[in-house]
Amino acid sequence: MNELTLANRAADWQRLKALVLDSVSSPIARRVYNLGLDEFIAWFGQEPRPCFTKATVNAWRANLEARGLGSVSINVRITAVRKLAVEAADNGLLAPELAAGITRVKGAKSTGVRVGNWLSVQQAQKLLNAPDVTTKKGLRDRAMLAVLLGCGLRRSEVAALTLKHIQQRDNRWCIVDLVGKHGRVRTIDEYLKDRKKKEALAKKNLA
């Protein structure tokens, strides 16, 4: 049975990590995976461990939880390690049954509570008012902030936004055919967003 260890196969770990990173298209995800895998490999080598198994990855998840990391941070790291196991199996460095067990490691449960820093209405308004609107640069910056706050776009999406994306549909202005994360194409329509919120609230009230 193949058992990937760190003592005599440090180069294999780095080669596998490179294969995992090459399989990720998003630069942001690649950077996060890189940090997560470096953390895992360093943790794995801190003390003798049986081998790269499901039990080992569960112990890694427990370590992350003990550090007080949020569910999103933990799950990204676990996903990276799952990909590492798949690459190890595909390259004959890990038994398929061990890799299959690792891919079944559960991530941290999300309780639905907002994590990170969220702006209040007052803070959002203060941010929106920060640019000097008496200059062209200030007007541009305020428009970009308004789109970020009002439409929930990512920074990369706003940076890629052009006039051709802004179109009128059914007498409403929309952002159409915007290519976002992982190459997904979407349309942002504030009317539809508001309608979906109202429909969800109505269903909740009827329940």
C-alpha atoms as one frame of an Amber mdcrd trajectory, in Angstrom:
protein
   0.000   0.000   0.000   1.386   3.399  -0.989   1.822   5.744   1.950   3.053
   9.260   1.226   5.422  10.430   3.960   7.388  13.621   4.378  10.704  12.251
   5.616  12.018  10.927   2.314   9.645  12.477  -0.199   9.755  16.215   0.417
  10.270  16.794  -3.299   7.107  14.790  -4.041   5.075  17.084  -1.787   6.289
  20.146  -3.679   5.659  18.511  -7.052   2.130  17.568  -6.003   1.511  21.051
  -4.687   2.545  22.463  -8.056   0.082  20.121  -9.806  -2.729  21.289  -7.512
  -1.951  24.953  -8.134  -1.794  24.382 -11.898  -5.330  22.956 -11.778  -6.751
  26.166 -10.271  -7.671  28.945 -12.701  -8.332  31.786 -10.260  -5.170  33.658
  -9.146  -6.796  34.412  -5.789  -7.716  30.760  -5.188  -4.226  29.699  -6.300
  -2.647  32.021  -3.741  -4.918  30.777  -0.937  -4.344  27.117  -1.871  -0.593
  27.716  -1.921  -0.629  29.139   1.609  -2.956  26.395   2.851  -0.837  23.587
   1.428   2.362  25.115   2.822   0.675  25.208   6.244  -0.442  21.586   5.961
   2.941  20.283   4.796   4.729  22.176   7.588   2.231  20.864  10.172   2.537
  17.311   8.825   6.316  17.401   9.269   6.333  18.854  12.780   6.019  15.432
  14.429   5.963  11.783  13.301   2.654  10.824  11.725   1.524   7.443  10.407
   0.905   8.563   6.818  -1.298  10.759   4.648  -4.743   9.390   5.555  -8.260
  10.523   6.363  -7.443  10.434  10.073  -4.456  12.707   9.502  -6.525  15.242
   7.577  -9.218  15.135  10.270  -6.491  15.952  12.795  -5.449  18.868  10.563
  -9.013  20.151  10.513  -9.159  19.916  14.326  -5.931  21.927  14.467  -7.445
  24.630  12.268 -10.562  24.772  14.418  -8.429  25.035  17.576  -6.717  28.060
  16.021 -10.091  29.775  15.831 -10.256  30.037  12.036 -13.625  30.672  10.401
 -15.496  27.985   8.466 -14.622  29.528   5.092 -10.895  29.598   5.871 -10.989
  26.024   7.139 -12.953  24.702   4.164 -10.612  26.316   1.634  -7.645  24.617
   3.296  -9.439  21.258   3.451 -10.379  21.532  -0.224  -6.740  22.153  -1.129
  -5.662  19.048   0.818  -8.362  16.955  -0.876  -6.963  18.034  -4.255  -3.490
  17.127  -3.006  -4.686  13.601  -2.214  -6.216  13.202  -5.677  -2.997  14.291
  -7.366  -0.970  11.942  -5.137  -3.174   9.003  -6.133  -3.061   9.916  -9.812
   0.749   9.962  -9.671   1.072   6.634  -7.880   2.265   8.154  -4.610  -0.832
   7.324  -2.572  -3.117   4.315  -2.575  -6.481   5.092  -4.230  -8.399   3.917
  -1.146  -6.458   6.339   1.051  -7.090   9.196  -1.369 -10.798   8.313  -1.483
 -10.957   8.480   2.303  -9.317  11.904   2.339 -11.776  13.275  -0.232 -14.579
  12.305   2.166 -13.228  14.494   4.979 -15.991  16.905   5.920 -15.426  20.618
   6.075 -16.418  22.922   8.899 -20.116  23.611   9.235 -21.324  27.061   8.259
 -23.838  28.472  10.724 -24.997  31.193   8.372 -23.506  33.927  10.519 -21.707
  36.685   8.648 -17.958  36.497   9.062 -15.347  39.125   8.434 -15.904  42.865
   8.335 -19.258  44.126   7.082 -20.042  47.799   6.531 -23.044  49.355   8.193
 -25.274  51.673   6.151 -23.557  54.667   7.719 -20.092  53.283   6.976 -21.055
  52.511   3.373 -22.354  56.049   2.923 -19.180  57.487   4.425 -17.100  55.416
   2.003 -19.258  56.551  -0.908 -18.821  60.193   0.071 -15.038  59.920   0.446
 -14.015  60.775  -3.174 -13.789  64.431  -4.173 -16.622  64.760  -6.704 -15.357
  68.144  -7.894 -12.705  66.272  -9.910 -13.077  63.749 -12.721 -11.054  61.203
 -10.766 -13.329  61.662  -7.758 -16.443  61.188  -9.896 -14.939  58.015 -11.361
 -14.011  56.655  -7.929 -17.461  57.396  -6.538 -19.113  55.647  -9.482 -16.924
  52.582  -8.942 -17.703  52.521  -5.225 -21.417  52.858  -5.970 -21.284  49.842
  -8.280 -19.317  47.828  -5.717 -21.736  48.663  -2.911 -24.980  48.597  -4.875
 -24.433  45.597  -7.135 -22.138  43.474  -5.003 -19.480  43.128  -7.679 -15.974
  41.899  -7.013 -13.086  44.307  -7.496 -11.884  42.376 -10.536 -15.365  42.568
 -12.059 -15.552  46.333 -11.623 -12.083  46.690 -13.123 -13.210  44.702 -16.186
 -16.522  46.569 -16.547 -17.031  48.427 -19.842 -19.854  50.417 -21.387 -20.957
  47.422 -23.454 -21.885  45.611 -20.229 -24.377  48.330 -19.279 -27.572  47.820
 -21.269 -31.257  48.515 -20.957 -33.586  45.545 -20.649 -37.354  45.980 -20.261
 -36.821  49.675 -19.527 -34.376  48.825 -16.730 -30.626  49.374 -16.680 -28.658
  46.178 -16.123 -25.108  44.910 -16.168 -25.214  42.033 -18.658 -22.871  39.224
 -19.692 -20.314  40.034 -17.018 -17.640  37.357 -16.706 -16.964  36.737 -13.029
 -15.218  34.163 -10.866 -14.371  30.837 -12.557 -15.502  32.278 -15.903 -19.175
  32.430 -14.900 -21.278  34.816 -16.975 -24.001  36.655 -15.088 -26.382  39.581
 -15.313 -26.949  42.029 -12.469 -30.464  43.424 -12.311 -31.408  45.306  -9.151
 -35.116  44.865  -9.883 -34.774  41.097 -10.046 -32.642  41.059  -6.912 -35.288
  43.034  -5.013 -38.067  40.802  -6.358 -36.268  37.642  -5.266 -35.774  39.103
  -1.789 -39.487  39.958  -1.562 -40.502  36.498  -2.809 -38.216  34.808  -0.278
 -39.644  36.985   2.515 -43.200  36.184   1.431 -42.494  32.433   1.473 -40.940
  32.757   4.926 -44.006  34.601   6.238 -46.358  31.978   4.790 -44.388  29.081
   6.262
